[in-house]
Amino acid sequence: MIKKDIGLFILIVVVGTVVAIINPLFLSPINLGNTANLVGLFGLFAIGQAFVIITGGIELSVGSIIALLGVLFVDLMVNYGVPWPAALLLMLALGMVMGLMHGLLITRLHLQPFIVTLCGLLIYRGVARFYTADATAGFAFGESFPTLEWLTTGRFLGVPHSFIAMIAVAAVMWVVLHRSVFGRHLYAVGKNEEAARYSGINTQRIIVAAYVICGLLTAISAIFFAMYTRSISPSSHGSFYELYAIAAAVLGGFSLRGGEGSIVGVVLGAILLQVLQNLVNLLGIPSSLNFAVMGSVILIGVLADTQIAEFRKRRITIKSLH
């Protein structure tokens, strides 16, 4: 995995250099700050998606969860006068409950992760639209929450707090994934769930925990997004964000078959995606092509993963014959 991470880092440097040569504005403090902010916003839930993918699962409802929790978070503070710390804790709890429900449906009722989370995508988006009667939820003119705004949209020495939050979360999750028994169990379940079960691992608990972690990190991201945009249209807010998360994880070396990947990789994947997005914007390419870029990135990542897997199989077969 270290080789993959180094290769991805070199690719980011090369792409960034090309972008800077084409348009020097790429290296301006304002552009770098804005890019870092977006890396933090998208990187938070991409790390959560990675935990699900490593088990061989998928989480398609990320964008809809961000929309629903964002709407509820703003509404609780603006219309019900709930103190922001209480509203924040409630959103984090709701995110974990959503992840728990997905995990239980997958492990206890043996439903496919794709189906469960696809239904979640539709249900949460529908609930968000119904809750607001398809109206935009946001803060009134002049309404301010100074401490919350500083925590979510402020900057420290020019570095956005969202980026700092992502790095902090990544550091914690790196320890969880790469230096804990739980992390080793995650890899084992992703590699071969049946073998992991026979070795004494409670595979159901591990899978449920992965979805709970994803729900928690998505909820954190939802709060950052709500404060960043300050207005939420439930029909479009968070749309296709699951694609960004999947693309970042795949670029970061996470196999959609499960059992592979690193936290450093998914962070680098999130950075590369935003650099590519920045390239599209600076070159004046229509923003409608953003999804084409995402689709191409996922396709290339999956193709590379498939070819690597085939190469490993052939090498193992050749060794066994000798």
C-alpha positions as CSV (number, residue, x, y, z in Angstrom):
1,M,0.0,0.0,0.0
2,I,2.9,2.4,0.6
3,K,3.9,2.1,-3.0
4,K,0.4,3.0,-4.1
5,D,0.3,6.0,-1.8
6,I,3.7,7.3,-3.0
7,G,2.5,6.8,-6.6
8,L,-0.7,8.7,-5.9
9,F,1.3,11.5,-4.2
10,I,3.6,11.8,-7.2
11,L,0.5,11.9,-9.5
12,I,-0.9,14.8,-7.4
13,V,2.3,16.7,-7.7
14,V,2.5,16.2,-11.4
15,V,-1.1,17.2,-12.0
16,G,-0.8,20.2,-9.7
17,T,2.4,21.3,-11.5
18,V,0.7,21.0,-14.9
19,V,-2.3,23.0,-13.6
20,A,0.0,25.7,-12.1
21,I,1.8,26.0,-15.5
22,I,-1.4,26.3,-17.4
23,N,-2.9,28.8,-15.0
24,P,-0.7,30.3,-12.2
25,L,-3.8,31.3,-10.3
26,F,-3.8,27.7,-9.1
27,L,-1.0,28.6,-6.6
28,S,-2.7,31.7,-5.3
29,P,-3.4,31.7,-1.5
30,I,-7.1,32.1,-2.1
31,N,-7.4,29.2,-4.6
32,L,-5.2,26.9,-2.4
33,G,-7.3,27.8,0.6
34,N,-10.6,27.1,-1.2
35,T,-9.3,23.9,-2.6
36,A,-8.1,22.8,0.9
37,N,-11.6,23.6,2.3
38,L,-13.2,21.4,-0.3
39,V,-10.7,18.6,0.3
40,G,-11.7,18.7,4.0
41,L,-15.4,18.8,3.3
42,F,-15.3,15.8,0.9
43,G,-12.5,14.0,2.6
44,L,-14.4,13.6,5.8
45,F,-17.2,11.4,4.4
46,A,-14.8,9.8,1.9
47,I,-12.9,8.3,4.9
48,G,-16.2,6.9,6.2
49,Q,-17.0,5.4,2.8
50,A,-13.6,3.8,2.8
51,F,-14.4,1.9,6.0
52,V,-17.5,0.5,4.4
53,I,-15.7,-0.4,1.1
54,I,-13.0,-2.3,3.0
55,T,-15.6,-4.7,4.2
56,G,-16.7,-5.3,0.6
57,G,-19.8,-3.1,1.0
58,I,-20.9,0.2,-0.4
59,E,-22.7,3.3,1.0
60,L,-24.8,5.0,-1.7
61,S,-26.9,7.2,0.7
62,V,-24.0,9.5,1.7
63,G,-25.3,12.5,-0.2
64,S,-28.9,12.1,1.0
65,I,-27.8,11.8,4.6
66,I,-25.9,15.1,4.2
67,A,-29.0,16.7,2.8
68,L,-31.3,15.4,5.5
69,L,-29.0,16.0,8.5
70,G,-28.2,19.5,7.1
71,V,-31.8,20.4,6.9
72,L,-32.6,19.1,10.4
73,F,-29.5,20.8,11.9
74,V,-30.4,24.2,10.5
75,D,-34.1,23.9,11.3
76,L,-33.4,22.9,14.9
77,M,-31.3,26.0,15.5
78,V,-33.2,28.5,13.5
79,N,-36.9,27.6,14.1
80,Y,-36.8,25.7,17.4
81,G,-34.0,27.6,19.1
82,V,-32.0,24.5,20.0
83,P,-28.5,25.4,21.2
84,W,-26.0,24.4,18.5
85,P,-24.0,22.0,20.7
86,A,-27.2,20.0,21.4
87,A,-28.2,20.1,17.7
88,L,-24.7,19.0,16.7
89,L,-24.7,16.0,19.1
90,L,-28.2,15.0,17.9
91,M,-27.0,15.0,14.3
92,L,-24.0,12.9,15.1
93,A,-26.3,10.5,16.9
94,L,-28.7,10.4,14.0
95,G,-25.9,9.7,11.6
96,M,-24.7,6.8,13.7
97,V,-28.3,5.4,14.0
98,M,-28.6,5.5,10.2
99,G,-25.3,3.6,9.9
100,L,-26.5,1.1,12.5
101,M,-29.8,0.5,10.6
102,H,-27.9,-0.1,7.4
103,G,-25.5,-2.5,9.1
104,L,-28.2,-4.5,10.8
105,L,-30.3,-4.8,7.6
106,I,-27.2,-6.1,5.8
107,T,-26.0,-8.5,8.5
108,R,-29.2,-9.7,10.2
109,L,-31.5,-9.8,7.2
110,H,-28.7,-10.6,4.7
111,L,-29.7,-7.8,2.3
112,Q,-27.2,-6.6,-0.3
113,P,-25.4,-3.4,0.7
114,F,-26.2,-1.9,-2.7
115,I,-29.9,-2.4,-2.2
116,V,-30.0,-1.2,1.4
117,T,-28.1,2.0,0.8
118,L,-29.8,2.7,-2.5
119,C,-33.1,2.6,-0.6
120,G,-31.5,4.9,2.0
121,L,-30.5,7.3,-0.8
122,L,-34.2,7.6,-1.9
123,I,-35.8,7.5,1.5
124,Y,-33.6,10.2,3.2
125,R,-33.8,12.5,0.1
126,G,-37.6,12.1,0.1
127,V,-37.9,12.8,3.8
128,A,-35.7,15.9,3.5
129,R,-37.8,17.2,0.7
130,F,-41.1,16.4,2.5
131,Y,-39.8,18.0,5.8
132,T,-39.1,21.3,4.1
133,A,-42.0,21.1,1.6
134,D,-39.3,21.3,-1.1
135,A,-38.3,24.7,0.2
136,T,-34.8,25.8,0.9
137,A,-33.7,25.7,4.5
138,G,-31.2,28.3,5.7
139,F,-30.2,31.0,8.1
140,A,-32.1,34.3,8.2
141,F,-30.4,37.5,7.1
142,G,-28.0,38.6,9.9
143,E,-28.5,35.4,11.9
144,S,-25.1,34.3,13.3
145,F,-23.6,31.6,15.4
146,P,-20.0,33.0,15.9
147,T,-18.5,30.1,17.7
148,L,-20.0,27.4,15.4
149,E,-19.1,29.4,12.4
150,W,-15.5,29.8,13.5
151,L,-15.2,26.1,14.2
152,T,-16.6,25.0,10.9
153,T,-15.7,27.8,8.4
154,G,-12.9,29.6,10.2
155,R,-9.2,29.3,9.3
156,F,-6.0,28.8,11.4
157,L,-3.0,30.5,9.8
158,G,-4.8,30.4,6.5
159,V,-5.7,26.7,6.7
160,P,-9.4,26.0,6.7
161,H,-10.8,24.3,9.8
162,S,-12.5,21.7,7.6
163,F,-9.1,20.6,6.3
164,I,-7.7,20.5,9.8
165,A,-10.7,18.4,11.0
166,M,-10.2,16.0,8.1
167,I,-6.5,15.5,9.0
168,A,-7.4,15.0,12.7
169,V,-10.1,12.4,11.7
170,A,-7.7,10.8,9.3
171,A,-5.1,10.5,12.0
172,V,-7.5,8.8,14.4
173,M,-8.9,6.5,11.7
174,W,-5.3,5.6,10.6
175,V,-4.7,4.3,14.1
176,V,-8.0,2.5,14.1
177,L,-7.5,0.8,10.7
178,H,-3.8,0.2,10.7
179,R,-2.8,-0.2,14.4
180,S,-5.8,-1.9,16.1
181,V,-7.3,-5.4,16.3
182,F,-10.5,-3.9,14.9
183,G,-8.7,-2.8,11.9
184,R,-7.1,-6.2,11.3
185,H,-10.6,-7.7,11.6
186,L,-11.9,-5.2,9.0
187,Y,-9.3,-6.3,6.5
188,A,-10.0,-10.0,7.3
189,V,-13.7,-9.6,6.7
190,G,-13.1,-7.8,3.5
191,K,-10.7,-10.4,2.2
192,N,-12.9,-13.4,3.0
193,E,-15.9,-13.0,5.3
194,E,-16.5,-16.7,5.7
195,A,-12.8,-17.5,6.6
196,A,-12.9,-14.6,9.1
197,R,-16.0,-16.0,10.7
198,Y,-14.4,-19.4,11.1
199,S,-11.3,-17.9,12.6
200,G,-13.5,-16.5,15.5
201,I,-14.2,-13.0,14.3
202,N,-17.7,-11.6,14.9
203,T,-18.1,-10.5,11.3
204,Q,-21.5,-9.1,11.8
205,R,-20.4,-6.8,14.5
206,I,-17.4,-5.6,12.4
207,I,-19.6,-4.8,9.4
208,V,-22.1,-3.0,11.5
209,A,-19.4,-1.0,13.1
210,A,-18.0,0.0,9.7
211,Y,-21.4,1.4,8.7
212,V,-21.8,3.3,12.0
213,I,-18.4,4.9,11.5
214,C,-19.4,5.9,8.0
215,G,-22.7,7.4,9.4
216,L,-20.8,9.3,12.1
217,L,-18.2,10.8,9.7
218,T,-21.0,11.7,7.2
219,A,-22.9,13.5,9.9
220,I,-19.8,15.5,10.8
221,S,-19.4,16.4,7.1
222,A,-23.1,17.3,6.9
223,I,-22.6,19.9,9.7
224,F,-19.6,21.4,7.9
225,F,-21.5,21.6,4.6
226,A,-24.5,23.2,6.3
227,M,-22.4,26.0,7.7
228,Y,-20.4,26.3,4.5
229,T,-23.4,26.7,2.2
230,R,-25.7,28.4,4.8
231,S,-28.7,27.3,2.7
232,I,-29.8,23.8,1.8
233,S,-32.0,22.9,-1.1
234,P,-33.1,19.3,-0.2
235,S,-33.6,18.3,-3.8
236,S,-30.0,19.0,-4.8
237,H,-27.8,19.4,-1.7
238,G,-25.4,16.6,-1.5
239,S,-26.4,15.1,-4.9
240,F,-23.9,12.5,-6.2
241,Y,-21.6,13.1,-3.3
242,E,-21.4,9.3,-2.9
243,L,-19.6,9.3,-6.3
244,Y,-16.9,11.6,-4.9
245,A,-16.5,9.3,-1.8
246,I,-16.3,6.1,-3.9
247,A,-13.9,7.8,-6.4
248,A,-11.6,9.0,-3.6
249,A,-11.5,5.6,-2.0
250,V,-10.9,3.8,-5.3
251,L,-8.2,6.2,-6.2
252,G,-6.7,5.7,-2.8
253,G,-6.2,2.0,-3.4
254,F,-9.4,0.6,-1.8
255,S,-10.6,-2.4,-3.8
256,L,-14.4,-2.6,-4.3
257,R,-14.0,-6.3,-3.6
258,G,-12.9,-5.4,-0.1
259,G,-9.9,-6.1,2.0
260,E,-7.5,-3.5,0.7
261,G,-6.8,0.2,1.1
262,S,-5.2,2.8,3.4
263,I,-6.3,6.0,5.1
264,V,-3.4,7.9,3.6
265,G,-4.6,6.7,0.2
266,V,-8.2,7.9,0.5
267,V,-7.0,11.3,1.7
268,L,-4.7,11.6,-1.3
269,G,-7.6,10.4,-3.5
270,A,-9.8,13.3,-2.1
271,I,-7.0,15.8,-2.8
272,L,-6.5,14.5,-6.4
273,L,-10.2,14.8,-7.1
274,Q,-10.3,18.4,-6.0
275,V,-7.1,19.2,-7.9
276,L,-8.8,17.7,-11.0
277,Q,-12.0,19.7,-10.3
278,N,-9.8,22.8,-9.9
279,L,-8.2,22.0,-13.3
280,V,-11.7,21.8,-14.9
281,N,-12.7,25.2,-13.4
282,L,-9.4,27.0,-14.2
283,L,-9.4,25.8,-17.8
284,G,-13.0,27.1,-18.3
285,I,-14.3,23.6,-19.0
286,P,-18.1,23.5,-18.5
287,S,-18.9,22.3,-15.0
288,S,-21.4,19.9,-16.5
289,L,-18.3,17.7,-17.3
290,N,-17.5,17.3,-13.6
291,F,-19.6,14.1,-13.5
292,A,-17.8,12.8,-16.7
293,V,-14.5,13.4,-14.9
294,M,-15.8,11.5,-11.8
295,G,-17.0,8.6,-13.9
296,S,-13.8,8.4,-15.8
297,V,-11.8,8.4,-12.6
298,I,-13.9,5.6,-11.1
299,L,-13.6,3.6,-14.3
300,I,-9.9,4.0,-14.5
301,G,-9.5,3.1,-10.8
302,V,-11.6,-0.1,-11.1
303,L,-9.8,-1.1,-14.3
304,A,-6.4,-0.7,-12.6
305,D,-7.7,-2.6,-9.6
306,T,-8.9,-5.5,-11.8
307,Q,-5.7,-5.7,-13.7
308,I,-3.6,-5.7,-10.5
309,A,-5.8,-8.5,-9.1
310,E,-5.4,-10.6,-12.3
311,F,-1.7,-10.1,-12.3
312,R,-1.5,-11.3,-8.7
313,K,-3.6,-14.4,-9.5
314,R,-1.3,-15.3,-12.4
315,R,1.8,-14.8,-10.2
316,I,0.4,-17.0,-7.5
317,T,-0.6,-19.7,-10.0
318,I,2.9,-19.6,-11.6
319,K,4.5,-19.9,-8.2
320,S,2.3,-22.9,-7.2
321,L,3.2,-24.7,-10.5
322,H,6.9,-24.3,-9.7
